[in-house]
Amino acid sequence: MMTLSTNQELIQSFKDLVILYNQLEQTTLKFGTDTELHPAEIDTIDVIGKYPFSNLTSLANYQGVTRGTASKMIQRLEKKQMVIKQKAQNSDKELQITLTEKGKIARQKHQEYVFEIDKKIKSLYDPLPDEFLAQLLISVKQTKTLLKNIIQQRQ
């Protein structure tokens, strides 16, 4: 069993980790281009690369955001010359969204970046026994459920 002191240290470390992650989400990277991109922007680029020629509605659905939020993001990415909107081949009204060459470069560099970060994080946990990791995963899932419930209660 963990002591009260160890429990408190674990809880504080978890909170510190969340704060650091939130700070990370506020940072930008260029991902092989001359343009700073926020995490939400590069995530959108990644989704467009995964689902080329999507329309605004399907893009919003893939990301779990409103159509208005997706529209604003596409406008930002158009200004940064990462995406283009064009008429769909089978419709005069519907627009499809595709990556520009610059957007494709950013997506590729982002995928390489994520691979390297994931590799570094994995190396932190590799030495730990499988039984411990299994229990840790259960605890993380329970923590996620707890936080979701708290969010629902606040709404």
N, C-alpha and C positions, 0 to 999 in steps of 0.2 A: 504494500500500500504506500501511496505517496503521502508525504507529510503536508501539513497545511502550507508551509513555506514553499514547498516544491509545487503544489497546486497553484499558489498565487503567482509564482514565477512563470509557470506554464501559461496561465491565463494572460499575464502581462506580455509574454513573448508572442502569443497569438494576436493580441491587440496591436503590438508593435509591427508585426508582420502585415496585418491589414492596413495599417497606416502607410507602411512602405509601399505596398502594392498600389494604394490610392495615389501616392506620390508618383509612382512609376507611370500610372495611367495619365498623368498630366504632362509627361515629358514628350518630346518629339525626336524623331530621327529622320534622316533623308533617304535611307534605304536605296543607296546607289544613284540618287538623283540630286538635283540642285534645290529641291523643295522640301521644306520641313513638313512632316506628316504626324498628326496626333494618332494615338492608338485606334480611336473610332474610325478615322479616315482610312488607315491601312487595313483595318478589319473589313471595311466596306469594299476596298479594292480587292481583298482576298476573296470575298463572296462573289463579286462580279467576275473575277477570274475563274472561280469554280463553276459559276452558272452564267456563261457568256450569253449575250443577247437577251438578258432578262428585261422585263418591263419593270416599271416602278413598283407596281403592286406586288409582283413576285419577289422583287428584291426586299421590300419591306417585310414580307412574310418570312423569307429566309433568315432575316436578321431579328425578327421578333419586335419590330418597331412599327410606328404608324407610318402611313403613306406620306404624311407631311414631314416627318422626321427624315425619311429616306430622301424625299425631294430636296430638302435643305442640304443634306449631305452631298447629293449628286451635284447640286449647284456649286458647293465649295470645291468639289473635286474637278469640276469642269474649269473653274477659275485657275486651278493648279495644273491644268492640262493633263490630268490623269485619266479622265474618262470622256467619252463623247456620247451624246444622245443622237440617235438617227431613227428615221421611220422604219418600222418593221417591214420586212419584205412582203408579208401577207396581209398588211393592213395600212390604210391611209391615215388612220387616227392614232394607232398605237406606236409608242416610241420604245426602242430597245437601247440598252446601255451596254457599251463595250469599253474595254481598256484601250488607251492609247499605247504607243510603244513605251512611253515614259511610265505609264501605269503598270505595264507588264514587267518592266525592270524593277519597279518598286515592289511588286508582288513577289518576284523571284528572290530578291534580296531579303524581303521580310520572311519568306519561308526558310531561307538559309539561317537567318537570325534566330527564328523560333526553334529550329532544329538544334542550334548550338546552345541556346538557353536551356532547352529541355534536357540536353545531354549533361549540362553542368548540374542541374537540379537532380537528375537521376543519379549522378555520381555521389551526391550527398547521402542518398538513401541506400545505395547498393550494399554497403557493409552491414546493414541492419538485417537481422533474421526475418525470414518470411512470416513467421508467426506474429512477430511484433508489427510488421508492416500491415498484415491483415487486420490486426486489432486497431492500429492507427487509422486505417481506412474507414473502419466502422465508426470510430470516434469522430472523424472529420465529417462523415455523412450525417451523423447525429447532430453535430454542431451546425451544419448547413440547414437541417430541418428546424432546429431551434431558432436560428436567425430568421428564416423565412416566416416562422410563426410569429415572431416578435414584430416583423415588418407588417404582417397582415393585421395584427392587433392595433398597430399605430395608425393604420389607414381608416 
